[in-house]
Amino acid sequence: MYIGHRKGQDEIQALSEHLANVSVMAGSFGASFDAEQHAQRIGTLHDAGKYSSAAQKRMADPEHTPKVDHSTAGAKIAFEVCRDGAGALAIAGHHGGMPDFGGRMASDGTLMGRMKKDLSGRYDYTAFWQENTIDKGDLTPKWLIDRINPFAAQFYARMLFSCLVDADFLDTEHFMQGEMPRGGHDDMQVLLERLKDYIQPWFTNPTTEINQKRCEILRDCLLRGEEPRGLYTLTVPTGGGKTISSLAFALTHAAKNNMDRIIYVIPYTSIIEQNAAVFKRVLGDDNVIEHHSGIEYDEKEDMESPEVMRQLLATENWDAPVIVTTAVQFFESLFSNKPSRCRKLHNIANSVIIFDEAQMLPLSYLKPCVSAIAELVRHYRTTAVLCTATQPSLARLFRDYDQDMSGREICENVGALQAFFRRVHFAHRGSVDFEILAEEMAQKAQVLCIVNTRKTAQRVFEMLPFDGSYHLSTRMTPEHRTKVLDEIRTRLRQGETCRVVSTSLIEAGVDVDFPEVWREMAGLDSILQAAGRCNREGRRDASESEVVVFSLPDGVPKSMQPNAVAAEIAMEGAAHIDESAVIQRYFDQLYWQKGDQAMDMKDMMKLCARPNMESIAKAFHLIESDTRTVYVPTEANAKDIELLNMGILSRGLMRRLGRSAVSVYPWDWKKLVEAGIIGEVAESIAVLKDQAAYDPACGLKMDSESVRGLWI
């Protein structure tokens, strides 16, 4: 018997059994995008190399036998016998990651290089044919053959790869660990009924005018959810209740179209945590999985709780009804070549994907991101919803990729909704000196000022009176920011003095309500997001609620200049800068002012013209700047900090300390290490040693900054 896996000395899984199991499971995953037979075949082929005498010797005595390349054999069969390049890439990469395709002069690391490997003698795998048969025909889906599109081809190879690596992992897990707490979630119809029960008390009889409008939006979402799969837009002004409304569309749509899951793609973890809390309250904790950097699980620590373990396992392959994740996690996985990142991709097929705050899709990667969304909609049975108050102008990009693709707006009368939810008026102040800005803020009882950089936020804050003034930026730990925000909300509610200087972090879904907001010149979407922090609850007339747009002598940071220029052009002469026409003018100007290159700075579309999977993955990084983590000691985390200083690291420990962390760029990190302010405990991980370097008002000091907050 040829051995597929061994557990201990006595328990053995036959190789033929493992191949058969993986084949069936991979086929079931591929069925959602017309690739069942193709996925079955690569499932049968993936471990063909284990039939060699070298591999079987390794299986019999792994401790004293070197590792054997058992992936190349199956890839050779796929490529040479079946003429199947996509399958060969998937099989070749099912452990270490899909390689580049290569060429005639390919090195050994590419697929073509590996196809030249000599697998005779002890690496001979011909015994595979004694126990297995495969379909040797062309199993590529007809839609991919008919449509010659290099981007679609490499995308399909990655989705096929996902079917294989997830099936391989799951069958291996089952043999090695037995039955694991996977699945067991409620189906879409049950979840839809829970949502209807949740909204019933106020949906059937809204008592205020604003709730009547919110119910109109909700009603549109429930009605349009009955329609077929496709590309949709959901344009809901701030205050319109888009969190519940988008969930209503997604659940109705998924139940109607027999779809498997709902995936929320959100730019910030703060919004993820906020929205996930709402979804869990409506649908139940077990049905909602958060997958982002703020959620980490430790398998050993969490094994005792089947519920937590089920959530841990679901983050690996997104096998749950509702997934809430970041744009970074979502898109970088779609362009990855690694098994761990790609396992979940097949579960994106046949899903409703909500892109919340869609205007924040990164400009420099806009073309590849839009192309990926278009592929998912066109060929993987997904529905994509671009959800925001400031709808980006993406129709041209979708048509450039697929001339037949256009989005359908879910809400009726977007213009009327924008007029109804208009709660502020805008004033354009022009250039203002730092001193004048601080002086005017000091004269106000309650005001929020949002600026473009952390350095500016700290500078303005230091000029304000001590009492009732607050600072918010990412130099503060999440726990610190939460405490400050709680105090800010209390002061606002009680009518006490409250002046806040913040970076843009407060714009994204943070629930605060100021009578006046000042916003440094930026993109129009940022200005309108800032306006959502003014008169948020509609308690005052719009004429009494002012949003002041201003500039500072330092000017706009270089990275934000295209956004600011586009905003100035769009706003010129506009009576209401929050109208759809102005917003579209802004995005048209932003997207096209520098031509196509600005929307594909890494030439990803050109790179994706060949299935060089490793090179594509290396090039695609939404966040280019590498950051490192500094953990700030407190009384509450003292024991965990002690473990960290001892070098005892675990994912559970990192999870617990996550709210005590500050991200630092490499150039600041170097200064802090050289000054002895932080102590490195592992690569890219440090503990704050000098407590005086963490200001109780402004957070971590990066240089020799003089922070008056030390004396508050």
C-alpha positions in Angstrom: 0.0 0.0 0.0 1.3 3.4 -0.9 1.2 5.8 2.1 -0.4 9.2 1.8 -0.1 10.3 5.5 1.1 8.7 8.6 0.0 9.5 12.2 2.3 8.0 14.8 3.6 4.5 14.1 0.4 2.6 13.4 -2.2 4.9 11.7 -1.8 5.2 7.9 -3.9 6.9 5.3 -3.6 5.2 1.9 -2.4 7.5 -0.8 -5.2 6.5 -3.2 -7.7 7.3 -0.5 -6.2 10.8 0.1 -6.2 11.5 -3.7 -9.8 10.3 -4.0 -11.0 12.4 -1.1 -9.2 15.6 -2.3 -10.5 15.0 -5.8 -14.1 14.9 -4.7 -13.8 17.8 -2.3 -11.9 20.0 -4.7 -14.5 19.2 -7.4 -17.3 20.3 -5.1 -15.5 23.6 -4.5 -14.9 24.1 -8.2 -18.6 23.4 -9.1 -19.5 27.0 -8.1 -17.6 28.4 -11.0 -18.0 25.7 -13.7 -14.8 23.9 -12.8 -15.9 20.7 -11.0 -14.1 18.3 -13.4 -11.0 20.4 -13.6 -10.7 20.7 -9.9 -11.3 16.9 -9.5 -8.5 16.1 -11.9 -5.9 18.3 -10.1 -7.1 16.8 -6.8 -6.2 13.3 -8.2 -2.9 14.5 -9.5 -1.6 16.7 -6.8 0.4 14.0 -4.8 1.3 11.8 -7.7 5.0 12.3 -6.7 4.3 10.4 -3.5 4.3 7.2 -5.6 8.0 7.4 -6.0 10.3 5.2 -3.9 12.0 8.3 -2.5 8.7 9.7 -1.3 7.6 6.4 0.2 10.8 6.0 2.0 10.3 9.5 3.4 6.7 8.6 4.5 8.0 5.4 6.3 10.8 7.2 8.1 10.3 11.0 8.1 12.8 11.7 10.9 15.8 10.3 9.1 14.9 10.9 5.5 15.2 14.3 3.6 12.2 16.0 2.2 11.2 15.0 -1.4 9.6 17.2 -4.1 6.3 15.4 -4.6 4.5 18.3 -6.4 6.4 18.3 -9.7 5.3 14.9 -10.8 1.6 15.7 -10.8 2.4 19.1 -12.5 4.3 17.3 -15.2 1.3 15.0 -15.9 -1.1 18.0 -16.0 1.2 19.9 -18.3 2.6 17.2 -20.6 -0.3 14.7 -20.7 -3.3 17.0 -20.4 -1.8 20.3 -21.8 -3.2 22.0 -18.7 -1.1 25.0 -17.7 -3.5 26.3 -15.0 -3.7 22.8 -13.4 0.1 22.4 -13.5 0.6 25.8 -11.8 -1.9 24.8 -9.0 -0.3 21.4 -8.4 3.3 22.7 -8.5 2.5 25.3 -5.9 0.2 23.4 -3.5 2.8 23.5 -0.7 5.2 26.4 -1.3 3.1 28.6 -3.5 2.4 28.9 -7.2 5.6 29.7 -9.2 6.0 31.9 -12.2 5.2 30.2 -15.5 8.6 30.9 -16.9 9.8 30.4 -20.5 12.2 28.5 -22.7 15.2 29.6 -20.6 13.3 29.3 -17.4 15.2 28.7 -14.1 14.4 25.7 -11.9 12.1 27.7 -9.8 9.6 28.4 -12.5 7.0 25.9 -13.8 8.8 25.5 -17.1 12.0 25.0 -15.2 10.4 22.3 -13.1 9.0 20.6 -16.2 12.6 19.9 -17.2 13.4 18.0 -13.9 14.5 14.4 -14.3 12.0 12.3 -12.3 13.4 8.9 -13.2 15.0 6.3 -10.9 14.1 6.8 -7.2 11.8 9.7 -8.2 9.8 7.6 -10.8 6.1 8.1 -10.2 4.6 5.8 -12.8 3.0 3.6 -10.1 0.4 6.4 -9.9 -1.3 4.9 -13.0 -1.7 1.6 -11.2 -4.2 3.1 -8.8 -5.6 6.1 -10.5 -7.2 7.3 -13.7 -7.8 10.8 -15.0 -9.7 12.6 -17.8 -6.9 13.7 -20.2 -9.1 16.1 -22.2 -9.2 19.9 -22.1 -11.3 20.7 -19.0 -11.0 24.5 -19.1 -14.4 26.2 -18.8 -15.9 27.2 -22.2 -16.2 30.8 -21.1 -12.5 31.0 -20.6 -11.7 29.4 -23.9 -14.1 31.6 -25.8 -12.8 34.8 -24.2 -9.1 35.2 -24.7 -8.2 37.3 -21.7 -4.8 36.9 -20.0 -6.1 38.5 -16.7 -9.0 36.1 -16.6 -6.7 33.2 -17.2 -4.3 33.9 -14.3 -7.3 34.7 -12.1 -8.9 31.3 -13.0 -5.6 29.5 -12.2 -5.7 31.0 -8.7 -9.3 30.1 -8.1 -8.5 26.5 -9.2 -5.5 26.5 -6.9 -7.8 27.5 -4.0 -10.0 24.5 -4.6 -7.0 22.2 -4.4 -5.2 23.6 -1.4 -8.3 23.9 0.7 -9.4 20.3 -0.1 -5.9 19.0 0.6 -5.7 20.8 3.9 -9.1 19.7 5.0 -8.6 16.0 4.2 -5.2 16.0 5.9 -6.6 17.8 8.9 -9.4 15.2 9.2 -7.0 12.3 9.1 -4.4 13.9 11.5 -6.8 15.5 14.0 -10.2 13.9 13.5 -13.5 15.8 13.3 -13.0 19.5 13.9 -15.6 22.1 14.8 -16.2 23.4 11.3 -19.5 24.5 9.8 -22.7 24.2 11.8 -23.9 27.7 10.8 -27.4 28.9 10.0 -28.5 29.2 6.4 -29.4 32.4 4.6 -33.2 32.0 4.9 -32.9 31.6 8.7 -30.6 34.7 8.9 -33.0 36.7 6.7 -35.9 35.9 9.1 -33.8 37.1 12.0 -33.1 40.3 10.3 -36.8 40.8 9.6 -37.6 40.2 13.2 -35.0 42.7 14.2 -36.3 45.5 12.0 -40.0 44.8 12.5 -40.7 47.0 15.5 -39.6 50.2 13.7 -39.9 49.3 10.1 -43.6 48.8 10.1 -44.4 52.0 11.9 -41.6 54.6 11.8 -42.5 57.5 14.1 -40.1 60.2 12.9 -39.5 61.8 9.5 -35.9 60.7 9.5 -36.8 57.1 10.4 -39.4 57.1 7.6 -36.6 58.0 5.1 -34.4 55.3 6.5 -37.2 52.8 6.1 -37.6 53.9 2.4 -34.0 53.0 1.9 -34.4 49.7 3.7 -37.5 49.0 1.6 -35.6 49.6 -1.6 -32.8 47.2 -0.4 -35.3 44.5 0.4 -37.1 44.8 -3.0 -33.9 45.0 -5.1 -32.5 42.1 -3.2 -35.0 39.9 -5.1 -33.2 40.7 -8.4 -30.6 38.5 -10.2 -26.9 38.5 -9.5 -24.7 41.3 -10.9 -23.0 44.6 -10.1 -24.9 47.1 -7.9 -24.3 50.4 -6.3 -25.9 51.5 -3.0 -25.6 55.3 -2.5 -26.8 56.2 1.0 -26.1 59.6 2.6 -24.6 59.7 6.0 -27.3 59.0 8.6 -29.3 56.9 6.1 -28.7 53.6 7.9 -26.6 51.8 5.3 -25.3 49.2 7.6 -28.6 47.5 8.2 -29.9 48.4 4.7 -26.9 46.8 3.0 -27.3 43.7 5.2 -31.0 43.6 4.2 -30.1 43.6 0.5 -27.4 41.0 0.9 -29.5 38.5 2.9 -32.5 38.9 0.6 -30.3 38.5 -2.4 -28.4 35.5 -1.1 -31.6 33.7 0.0 -33.3 34.4 -3.4 -30.4 33.4 -5.5 -29.2 30.4 -3.4 -25.9 32.1 -2.6 -23.6 30.8 0.1 -22.3 33.8 2.0 -22.0 37.5 2.5 -18.6 39.2 2.5 -18.1 42.7 3.8 -14.9 44.4 2.5 -14.2 47.4 4.7 -11.2 49.8 4.7 -10.7 50.3 8.4 -10.7 47.8 11.4 -12.6 50.4 13.4 -15.5 50.2 11.0 -15.2 46.4 10.9 -15.5 46.1 14.6 -18.4 48.5 14.7 -20.3 46.8 11.9 -19.5 43.2 13.0 -21.0 44.1 16.4 -24.2 45.1 14.7 -24.3 41.9 12.5 -23.7 39.7 15.5 -26.5 41.3 17.5 -28.8 40.7 14.6 -27.7 37.3 13.3 -25.9 35.7 16.3 -22.2 35.6 17.1 -21.5 32.2 15.5 -22.6 33.3 12.1 -20.3 36.3 11.8 -16.5 36.0 11.3 -14.1 38.9 11.6 -10.9 38.5 9.7 -8.4 41.3 10.1 -5.2 42.2 12.0 -7.1 43.0 15.2 -8.4 39.5 15.5 -5.9 36.7 16.1 -6.5 33.2 17.4 -4.1 30.8 19.1 -5.0 27.3 18.3 -3.6 25.8 21.5 -5.2 28.4 23.7 -8.5 28.4 22.0 -8.9 24.6 21.6 -10.8 24.4 24.9 -13.7 26.4 23.4 -15.4 24.8 20.4 -17.2 28.1 19.6 -13.9 30.1 19.4 -12.2 27.2 17.6 -14.9 27.2 15.0 -14.3 30.9 14.4 -10.6 30.3 14.2 -11.0 27.6 11.6 -13.5 29.7 9.6 -11.0 32.5 9.2 -8.7 30.0 7.3 -11.1 29.4 4.4 -14.1 31.8 5.1 -16.5 28.9 5.5 -19.2 30.9 7.4 -22.3 32.8 6.4 -21.0 36.4 7.0 -17.4 37.4 6.7 -16.2 40.9 7.7 -12.7 41.7 6.5 -10.4 44.4 5.2 -9.8 45.5 1.7 -6.1 44.6 2.2 -7.0 41.0 3.2 -9.5 40.7 0.4 -7.5 42.0 -2.6 -4.1 40.8 -1.6 -5.5 37.3 -1.3 -7.0 37.6 -4.8 -3.5 38.3 -6.2 -1.6 36.0 -3.9 0.2 32.8 -4.8 0.4 31.3 -1.3 -1.8 28.4 -0.1 -2.6 30.0 3.3 -3.8 33.2 1.6 -5.6 31.5 -1.3 -7.5 28.8 0.5 -10.5 31.0 1.0 -10.8 32.2 -2.6 -13.2 29.5 -3.9 -15.6 30.5 -1.1 -15.8 34.0 -2.5 -17.6 32.4 -5.5 -21.4 32.4 -5.2 -21.3 35.2 -2.6 -22.7 38.7 -2.1 -19.7 41.1 -1.7 -20.4 44.5 -0.1 -17.6 47.0 -0.7 -18.3 49.4 2.2 -16.8 52.9 1.7 -16.2 52.0 -1.9 -14.7 55.4 -2.6 -11.6 54.2 -0.7 -10.6 51.6 -3.2 -6.9 52.6 -3.6 -6.3 54.8 -6.6 -2.9 53.3 -7.6 -4.4 49.8 -7.8 -7.8 50.8 -9.0 -7.6 49.0 -12.4 -6.6 45.6 -11.1 -9.1 45.8 -8.2 -11.9 46.7 -10.6 -10.8 44.0 -12.9 -10.9 41.4 -10.1 -14.4 42.6 -9.0 -15.6 42.3 -12.7 -14.2 38.8 -13.0 -15.9 37.7 -9.8 -19.3 39.1 -11.0 -19.0 37.8 -14.6 -17.6 34.3 -14.0 -17.8 33.3 -10.4 -21.5 33.8 -9.7 -21.0 36.7 -7.3 -22.9 39.9 -6.7 -20.8 43.0 -5.9 -22.3 46.1 -4.2 -20.3 49.4 -4.2 -21.7 50.9 -1.0 -21.0 54.5 0.1 -22.3 58.0 0.6 -19.9 59.3 -2.0 -20.2 56.9 -4.9 -16.9 56.7 -7.0 -17.1 57.0 -10.7 -16.1 53.5 -11.7 -18.5 52.8 -14.6 -15.9 53.6 -17.3 -13.4 51.3 -15.6 -15.8 48.4 -15.5 -16.8 48.9 -19.1 -13.1 49.1 -20.2 -12.6 45.7 -18.7 -16.0 44.2 -19.7 -18.0 46.3 -22.2 -21.3 44.6 -21.1 -20.9 45.4 -17.4 -22.8 48.2 -15.7 -24.0 48.8 -12.2 -27.6 49.1 -11.0 -28.4 51.6 -8.3 -30.4 50.0 -5.4 -31.8 53.2 -3.9 -34.5 55.2 -5.7 -34.1 59.0 -5.9 -30.6 59.4 -4.6 -30.7 63.1 -5.2 -33.8 63.6 -3.1 -32.1 61.5 -0.3 -29.0 63.7 -0.4 -31.1 66.8 -0.1 -33.1 65.3 2.8 -30.1 64.2 4.8 -28.2 67.4 4.2 -27.6 68.6 7.8 -24.8 71.1 7.3 -23.7 74.0 5.2 -20.1 74.5 3.9 -17.9 77.5 4.2 -14.6 78.0 2.3 -12.1 79.8 4.5 -9.0 79.7 2.4 -5.5 79.7 4.0 -5.3 80.0 7.7 -2.2 80.3 9.9 -1.7 77.8 12.7 -2.0 80.5 15.4 -5.3 81.9 14.0 -6.7 78.4 13.7 -5.9 77.6 17.3 -7.1 81.0 18.5 -10.5 80.5 16.7 -10.9 77.0 18.1 -10.1 78.2 21.6 -13.1 80.6 21.4 -15.6 77.8 20.6 -17.3 75.5 23.2 -17.5 72.5 20.9 -15.6 72.0 17.7 -13.8 69.3 15.8 -10.8 70.1 13.6 -9.5 67.3 11.2 -6.1 67.8 9.6 -4.0 65.7 7.2 -1.0 64.7 9.2 -0.2 63.5 12.8 2.5 66.2 13.0 -0.1 69.0 12.3 -2.6 67.5 14.7 -0.1 67.6 17.5 1.0 71.1 16.6 -2.5 72.5 16.6 -3.4 70.7 19.8 -0.4 72.1 21.7 -1.7 75.6 21.0 -5.1 75.0 22.6 -6.1 75.6 26.2 -5.6 72.6 28.5 -9.1 72.3 29.7 -11.6 70.5 27.4 -9.1 69.9 24.5 -8.4 66.5 23.0 -6.1 64.9 20.4 -6.6 61.8 18.3 -4.1 60.1 16.0 -2.6 56.7 15.3 0.3 57.5 17.6 -2.1 56.6 20.4 -2.9 52.9 21.1 -6.4 51.8 20.2 -7.3 51.4 23.9 -6.1 55.0 24.5 -8.1 56.3 21.6 -11.2 54.5 22.8 -11.0 56.1 26.2 -10.5 59.5 24.8 -13.5 59.0 22.4 -15.7 57.9 25.3 -14.7 61.1 27.2 -15.4 63.2 24.1 -18.9 61.7 23.6 -19.7 62.3 27.3 -18.7 65.9 27.1 -20.6 66.5 23.9 -23.7 64.8 25.4 -23.5 66.9 28.5 -22.9 70.2 26.7 -19.4 70.7 28.2 -16.4 72.3 26.5 -14.9 69.9 23.9 -12.3 70.9 21.3 -10.8 68.0 19.3 -7.9 67.9 16.9 -7.7 64.7 14.9 -6.3 63.1 11.9 -8.7 61.5 9.3 -9.1 58.4 11.5 -12.2 60.1 13.1 -13.9 60.3 9.7 -14.5 56.6 9.1 -17.6 55.6 10.9 -16.8 57.1 14.3 -20.0 58.2 15.9 -19.6 61.7 17.2 -21.8 64.8 16.8 -20.3 68.3 16.8 -22.1 71.5 16.1 -19.1 72.7 14.0 -16.3 70.9 12.1 -13.2 72.3 10.5 -11.6 70.2 7.7 -8.2 70.9 6.2 -8.3 70.8 2.4 -8.2 67.2 1.1 -10.2 65.0 -1.3 -13.9 65.7 -1.6 -14.8 62.3 -0.2 -12.8 63.1 3.0 -14.4 66.5 3.3 -17.9 64.9 3.0 -16.9 62.2 5.5 -15.8 64.9 7.9 -19.2 66.6 7.4 -20.8 63.4 8.7 -19.4 64.3 12.2 -21.3 67.5 12.2 -25.0 67.6 13.3 -24.9 63.8 12.9 -28.2 63.3 14.7 -30.0 66.2 12.9 -30.8 68.0 16.1 -29.9 71.4 14.7 -30.9 73.2 11.5 -28.3 72.9 8.7 -27.9 76.7 8.8 -26.6 76.4 12.4 -24.2 73.5 11.6 -21.1 74.7 9.7 -18.3 72.7 8.0 -15.3 75.0 7.4 -12.9 73.9 4.6 -9.5 75.6 5.1 -5.8 75.3 4.0 -2.6 75.6 6.1 0.6 77.3 5.2 2.5 74.0 4.9 0.2 73.0 2.1 -1.3 69.6 1.4 1.0 66.5 1.7 2.3 65.4 -1.7 0.5 62.1 -1.5 -2.8 63.9 -1.1 -2.3 66.7 -3.7 -4.2 64.9 -6.6 -7.2 64.5 -4.3 -7.1 68.1 -3.2 -6.7 69.4 -6.7 -9.6 67.3 -8.0 -11.7 68.5 -5.1 -11.0 72.2 -5.8 -12.0 71.7 -9.5 -15.2 69.8 -8.6 -16.4 72.2 -5.9 -15.8 75.4 -7.9 -19.2 77.1 -8.4 -21.2 74.3 -6.8 -24.2 75.3 -4.6 -24.0 72.0 -2.8 -20.8 70.0 -2.9 -22.5 66.9 -1.6 -24.7 66.5 -4.8 -24.1 63.4 -7.0 -23.0 65.6 -10.0 -20.3 67.2 -7.9 -19.1 63.9 -6.5 -19.0 62.4 -10.0 -17.0 65.4 -11.3 -14.5 64.9 -8.4 -13.9 61.2 -9.1 -13.8 61.7 -12.9 -11.1 64.4 -12.3 -9.2 62.3 -9.8 -9.2 59.1 -11.8 -8.5 60.5 -15.2 -6.4 63.7 -14.6 -3.1 61.6 -14.9 -4.4 59.0 -17.3 -4.5 55.2 -16.9 -1.1 55.0 -15.3 -2.3 56.6 -12.1 -4.8 53.8 -11.6 -2.2 51.0 -12.1 1.1 52.3 -10.7 2.7 48.9 -10.6 1.6 47.9 -14.1 -0.4 45.0 -12.6 -2.5 44.6 -15.7 0.6 44.2 -17.8 2.1 41.8 -15.3 -1.1 39.7 -15.2 -0.8 39.3 -19.0 1.2 36.1 -18.2 0.6 33.7 -15.4 3.7 34.6 -13.5 2.0 33.9 -10.2 4.9 34.6 -7.8 5.8 37.9 -9.5 2.2 39.0 -9.4 1.9 38.3 -5.7 5.2 40.1 -4.9 4.1 43.2 -6.8 0.6 43.6 -5.3 0.6 45.3 -1.9 -2.1 47.8 -1.1 0.0 49.1 1.8 3.5 49.8 0.6 5.1 51.1 3.8 6.2 48.3 6.1 5.3 49.1 9.7 6.6 47.6 13.0 4.8 47.3 16.3 5.6 48.9 19.6 3.6 47.6 22.6 2.9 50.1 25.4 2.9 48.7 29.0 0.0 49.5 31.3 -1.1 48.1 34.6 -3.7 45.9 32.9 -1.3 44.3 30.5 1.7 43.9 32.8 1.7 40.1 32.8 1.5 39.9 29.0 4.3 42.5 28.6 6.4 40.4 30.9 5.8 37.3 28.7 6.7 39.4 25.6 9.9 40.6 27.2 10.8 36.9 27.9 10.4 36.1 24.2 7.4 33.9 24.8 5.3 34.8 21.8 1.9 33.4 20.7 -1.0 34.6 18.5 -3.1 34.6 21.6 -0.7 37.0 23.3 -0.5 39.2 20.3 -4.3 39.3 20.2 -4.6 40.3 23.8 -1.9 43.0 23.4 -3.4 44.3 20.1 -5.2 47.3 21.8 -1.9 48.3 23.4 0.0 48.6 20.1 1.3 51.5 18.0 2.5 51.0 14.4 5.8 52.7 13.6 7.5 53.3 10.3 11.0 51.9 9.9 12.7 55.3 10.0 11.0 56.2 13.3 11.7 52.7 14.6 15.4 53.2 14.0 15.4 56.4 16.0 13.5 54.9 18.9 15.8 51.9 19.1 19.0 54.0 18.9 17.6 56.3 21.7 16.9 53.4 23.9 13.2 54.3 24.0 12.0 50.9 22.8 13.5 47.4 23.3 13.2 44.9 20.5 11.9 41.5 21.6 11.5 39.9 18.1 11.6 40.9 14.5 9.5 44.0 14.0 8.2 43.8 17.6 9.3 46.0 20.5 8.2 47.1 24.0 8.2 50.7 25.1 11.0 51.1 27.7 10.9 54.8 28.4 7.4 55.6 29.7 8.0 59.3 29.4 8.0 58.8 25.6 4.3 58.0 25.7 2.3 61.2 26.2 -1.0 60.8 28.0 -2.6 63.2 25.5 -0.8 62.6 22.2 0.6 59.1 22.4 4.0 57.9 21.3 6.6 60.6 20.7 8.7 59.8 17.6 11.5 62.3 18.0 12.6 64.8 20.7 9.2 66.3 20.5 8.2 68.7 23.3 4.7 67.7 24.4 3.0 69.8 26.9 0.5 66.9 27.5 3.1 65.5 29.9 1.9 68.0 32.5 -1.8 67.6 32.1 
